[in-house]
Every structure is written in structure tokens, then in C-alpha cells.
Amino acid sequence: MKKTKAQPRSAAARRQRLFLTGFLGVSLASIAFSVVHDNAPSPASAVGALPALTDSGALPRGGILLPGEECVGAQTVTENEFRTRTFNVPVYLPAERSASFTDGWICPRTNAPTAMYGELELTWDPGWETVDASKKFAGLANERDHAEPSSFGAYAGMINYPSASSPYPMAVFVVGDTAVTVRAKYAEDVNDVISLAREIAKSAQVATGRGELAE
Amino acid sequence: MSKDVWRDLVCVVAGGLVAAVLFAIAAPTNLLPQADAAIPPCFTHNDGTDYGQLSSTEYSGGVPQTTLNGIRANMTIKPNVECQKIYSTYVYKANETALFEFGYALGWIACFNDQTFVKYTIPTLIAVAYESDGTRHCQVWGNSNHPTGGSVDNFRSSDLNANGYWGGYWNGTSMQSAGWNLGFTQGFGGTNAERARPDENGLIAFTVHEEAHSGAWSLTENITGDYDTDPGYKWTTPNGHRADVVVQ
């Protein structure tokens, strides 16, 4: 008797529980979707497939400069001027006979110098005095699929092997408060990028009185 | 299957359906946004570039000041959009090969990995970064933290301790827990306005520009409207820390 009376209540409770299970399941899935959609950083997974001008037109000042691309109003700088002139950042170059300088310029708006060695672009950036370069490049490389921290002589740096999400081969290392960056537009130039960076590191060691490389 | 099993199944499905309906009603309209892989037809330029873009920059000695660790400014939140508009603060690496940008956007935006355009019908926070190796970062806060139309909010792009971690701040609140790890620590910066069509009202006042050096903020002294591709608009700078987008 007791059991017979309890039966309908138990069935109703069961259906209620099942209803709640479905409700909660869909709710949690919706919330999870919402959180992921809202917060996940979205590095481009296929830069090569981007509509070429979409971001260029939607970034401040028309977009970033690609490897080898001149800034507006670029003024020519010769190799000799690079070796003799004073810039707002120490300029480290490869030894004269180790690589062929082909072009150079300075941006009049920012005084930022750029040198070209064929397809390879060489730039220098100040502002690294507060950065632990070893830690920085280990972290940056860890966040990328195709990059690794590396030493260029005595200097901590990183090599970016081109991938879909970071298409330009690049080697970067820090001398004092200056980051030296070599990059190229085409993936096949990656070994040349690394070689040029190592040549510049040798010159930098000489220039900064740190002696020749042991390697 | 027995009748009981069917009944149980119906209960679970009914619960799920009720939750889904409630979720759809409660969600903001842009939670399940419209998406389009092609360039939206409302763009004047069918390659998805802006109809017009204006950028201001803090100057020193007649050239952009390239040692900023951050920039911030107040801007009015404009709630209406025809197609697309973006208002932001930005800092570029001095040699213009990398940047960080943070602000708000309305309308069709291509932020996600596949570059699909998604329509945001209310003001939506957005952060974008490019690195010298071509790595692109983009994030929108599509489901929460929407600026309110008509209010004047503060937007900031900064790496105050100059360690290469750049972050966006909205009304003083950091929107990214650790920022993005980027390969530069300083650069030149200012504010930016973009629109996709000539009938888009893109007028705005960027006020109280401040610049950061060595962790300290101060008013900019020479904010300069030095980039303008918009046929209908121009910059006017009433003082060293205010830049307004006005009709030509």
C-alpha cells in the first residue's frame, strides 16, 4: 500500500530529475561556448589565406610594413653611411666581406634605419634594457609552433621558422638595450636569415669588446 | 525501447529545449552573431578596406615620439552603425613592423582565425596585434563588457613595465590577464578612427590623450592628426592632448 502510493511520486521525481539533467546539460554547454567564444585569443591560423588587404586597411596608419617594404618617404642610406653615421640606436652590421649589402634607408618620421642584404631585412630596435632576453625569448618561442630560443654568440635570441601563423622567417637577438632583427618575406630564406644573424652577432661581439665567438 | 525509456528521453530533451530557448532569449543579440566569409556588401571597397581612416600620433621635435610605453585617451561610445566603424588607441614599433591596438568596434569585423566577418550590433571591445614575423592576434569581447552608448570611456594600450607584454585597458580595467607577449617594448602611438562607408557617422572627439614613459603617465603635448585617408573627414587638434575627427 505504502509502495503503491509512493510509486507515482517517485516516477514524477525521476522525470523531474531527467528534465533537470537535460536543462543543466544544455545550459552548461551554452555557458562553455559563451566563455570560449568571449575570451579565447585568436591568433590567425592561416595568415597566408587572409584576404591580403583586409587587415592592412583596418589597422591604424594603413598597416604594418612587410619584410623589405620601405616606409613612406624613406631616405637612402649607403653601406658606408651605416658604418660611419650615428643613429638613434646602435647599428650592428655583418663584417664587410661576409654578406652583400644591397640597399638601406631611414624613415624620416621615426629615424628607424633598415638595411637590406638581398632578400634579407636587418633592423634595430631600442628599449630592451628592462627585458630579461633569455626569459623573454624562451616565453615567445614557447607560445609559437615553429620558433625556438637560440643563442647568437653571447646573445640570447630566438629563431622563427616560418609557419602558417607566422609566415616570415626571422632571427632576433638582443645586444645591450638593442634588439637586432633579421627577417625575410619568403620561407625558403630561413637558413640565410639565421646565417646573417650569426654574422652580425660576431660583429657585435667585436664592437662591444666581447671578443670573437668561440664557435 | 520500453515506454519508460522513451518517457525518460522525452524528459531530458524537453529540459534541454527549455534551456536552449531560455539561453537564446537571454543572450545578447551578438552572442549568436551573423557571420559571413565574404566581404560584406555594405563595404564601399569590395576588398574590405576602410572607406576612410584617420590616425593621430604623439609628436616630439616635429616627428613621432618613438619611446612610448603606452597611450590612453577618452572617447565617446557611439551606439549606431551602418556597416563598420572602429575607434582605438594604438602603439606601433618604431620601424612599423609590429603594433598593438585596443578600442571598440561596431558592425562587421573580421577578427577570428578564419577572417570571417562577424556583425556586432552593439559597441564591442577589440584588441589586435601584429608581430614582425607576421603573427596576428585578435580578440573581441563579444558576450560581455560592452561599452554603453553615449558614455565617455577611457581606452588604453600599454606595456608599462616595458617587458614586451602589451595589454588593453577599458576604464582602467585590464582586459587581458597577462597581456600579449610581443617582440617590442616601446614605439609611437595615438588614436585611430575608421569607417567602411561614406554615410557612416564616424565623427568623434578623442580627449585627454596621455602617454606613458617608464611607468608614469602624463598628458601628451603634441598629439597630431598625421594620417587621413577619409575623403569626407579631417583632423582638428584644439590642444596638445585632444584630437577631433570633423567634417572636411
Interface residues (C-beta under 8 A of the other chain):
Chain A: R14 R15 Q16 L18 F19 L20 T21 G22 F23 L24 G25 V26 S27 S30 S34 H37 D38 N39 A40 P41 S42 P43 A44 S45 A46 V47 A49 L50 P51 L53 T54 D55 S56 G57 A58 L59 P60 R61 G62 I64 L65 C71 N88 C107 P108 R109 T110 N111 A112 T114 T123 D125 P126 G127 W128 T130 V131 K136 G139 L140 E143 R144 A147 N160 P162 S165 S166 P167 Y168 P169 M170 V172 A179 T181 R183
Chain B: R7 D8 C11 V12 V13 A14 G15 G16 L17 V18 A19 A20 F23 A27 L31 I39 H45 D47 G48 T49 D50 Q53 S55 T57 V63 P64 T66 T67 I86 S88 Y90 Y92 K93 A94 N95 E96 T97 A98 L99 E101 A110 C111 F112 N113 D114 Q115 V128 Y130 E131 S132 D133 G134 T135 R136 H137 C138 Q139 W141 G142 N143 S144 N161 A162 N163 G164 Q176 W180 N181 G183 F184 T185 Q186 F188 G190 N192 E194 Y227 T229
